[in-house]
């Protein structure tokens, strides 16, 4: 009885709500990725007008390489932001983890993969520790991770010892950021990604049609498929016309897609959103809130370590500045600029990539125009402020509409 | 009054918080397919009674019988396992999640096959079940995928009640389900409560609003200062009788009602 009945009920309510809903979602920030993509286009146009090297294949490849570290760290930061918390230690953790890898590989002659695994373990352990302190003792995450920021920076100096800098020469490590694939391999990647996306869309679509619920408009599915395929083909074409598809970009993409899947499609991800939205409701629903919190901070530490490894690979070295400077702030600013809420419960892992692209493009474009870092920082600050204001306004909108 | 064993029966339940006697030897019962309105002034012990049943804090004395056998409820899980669901006034919904996600919060269904490795959510299955449940209850929500934060107060209340039914409870405790709702929304929620009764559930509804209580309740149970202060059949009494039992004014009439109802309880 109910399947058809429910379908009928859905049908009567759906048409009215979808268009209105889409509009409301844009205003209230759920479709903020559209907003960010428009912003990116604007940034690209502005820089391209000023300096026609900006959209060259070489510069775009450089841009992609420049954002991998921030993007990887931001993936973990997104999870922390989804809880409505903050992790100020990710920069320092990335530096320390990279230093551990460098010392093990260079000074102790460890196998590169073992050294990388050890670095990731360091990041995960630190994250787990900070998460436990935060949830067990109900200390604000801000303070726990601020203490971490200081302590792990100290630990970085300690690990590096007197030289203060270590050059990495193991090609297995340096290759992470410096391997480019041939054109053929690049196109194979493109084909696999497009085919996989098509399969996922088709399977989901068939299930929804079979059940008669949800988005059963085939045109929307085809539009999404064509859109993604076009982006992938364009990206591979651009990268191939320079040095080829970089391994680093594939790693970043893999983490973004994988962690987005975890956030949006798994029970664990659902619990993260629930705790970020209403921790008390989550607790009463039987979700082990503290476990979720510890897991999320562990993810943040792990992703910070992976970002640090990528940075070291790109630089061929680890030094006292690793993980320092504005890396931390940019890694947090990125997802926020791209629409992940600072108040918890709203966002997506894609904002790690999109935010890194926004910040990276601004920074890259200003470098091309040989603007000083003073201007760069001020502009990035302005963009962040703008993004946070948009988030806050969207939140107020939601609250007023929620109380109707 | 009602035939057969009560679904849930409390005998001589007492609860003390320090110097305050919050509940004093209260006898209370709910039958299957019955709505009991639990009324009383602020501090009369309504919430304490519900919390004792829900296992938030166990009673100091007295016995609780569920379907005739004696049980002990000392933790919320005990109540849930027996089949007692509670909908608190704050609803405990996640505003940032949609209706389906809220309904299945903490008991998400996992996709069969490859997806189960990563505990992948079975969104289609959960949405189907949500649609079935809500249409059975005749609850209309514009879209099951709209965020709960965007729904009206009445819709949120209905979502919270529907959620409590997923565990297949026998008794549902509702804490002020119509508080802060407009007239049409109150109607919807009361209609939903009637449907719970049709499903043969025992419903306990705490409320300050006697109009709402009289609209749905079969029986009205009055607490005053932690004691049972009267029990009325809704169709055999008037609001004035209940008000005087709540306030303790006009005790003469109250006394008259009590013995007669005491036999039934």
Interface residues (C-beta under 8 A of the other chain):
Chain A: X2 X3 X5 X6 X7 X9 X10 X13 X14 X16 X17 X21 X24 X207 X208 X211 X213 X214 X261 X262 X265 X266 X267 X268 X270 X273 X274 X276 X277 X278 X280 X281 X282 X284 X285 X286 X287 X344 X345 X346 X398 X399 X401 X402 X404
Chain B: X91 X92 X93 X94 X95 X96 X97 X101 X105 X106 X107 X108 X110 X118 X119 X120 X121 X123 X124 X125 X127 X128 X131 X132 X135 X136 X140 X142 X143 X144 X145 X146 X149 X150 X151 X152
